[in-house]
Amino acid sequence: MSGLSPDPAADHRARSPVNRALWIVLAALCFGIGILGIFLPLLPATDFMLLAVICASKGSKRFERWIRRNRFAGPLIRAWEEERAIPLPAKLVSIAMMFFSAWVIWIHTGFNWVFWLLLMVLTVVGTFVATRPLPSGKPHASHD
C-alpha cells in the first residue's frame, strides 16, 4: 500500500502528451481571457489568471512559472492567493470600465430592463472589487 499514498511533492502534470497539450492550450486561453478581463469589466481578470495557473500546472511547469512571473498576471495572482487582495490600479481600472460599460449600455438601450439588470450586476461586482483589501506590500514566499 505504500505506493498508494499521495506524495505532496509529486509532479501533477498530465502524463499523456495529448492531455498535456490540452491543458497548455486551456491555460493559454484562460490567460488571454484574463488579459482581456483587465480591460473588460464582465471578465474577471484574476479568476482567469488563477485558472490559467491551475491549467498550466497540469500541462507545463515552465508555463505555470512564466504566468506567475508575468509582470501583469504575477502580482494579481500573488495578491489574491496570499491575501485575497486586489491592487489599487486593478480596482480603479475595473471600476472605471464598469462605469464606462454602464454608459455604453445606457446609450444603446436607454433605461429599459436590460440596462437595469446589467447595472445591478455591475454594482454587485463593483462593490465586491471595491471592498477587497489592498495587498499589504509585504514580501511573500515565491511560488517557484
Sequence and secondary structure as in RCSB ss.txt:
>XXXX:A:sequence
MSGLSPDPAADHRARSPVNRALWIVLAALCFGIGILGIFLPLLPATDFMLLAVICASKGSKRFERWIRRNRFAGP
LIRAWEEERAIPLPAKLVSIAMMFFSAWVIWIHTGFNWVFWLLLMVLTVVGTFVATRPLPSGKPHASHD
>XXXX:A:secstr
 GGGS  TTS  S SSHHHHHHHHHHHHHHHHHHHHHHH TTS HHHHHHHHHHHHHHH HHHHHHHHH TTHHH
HHHHHHHHS   HHHHHHHHHHHHHHHHHHHHHH SSHHHHHHHHHHHHHHHHHHHS            
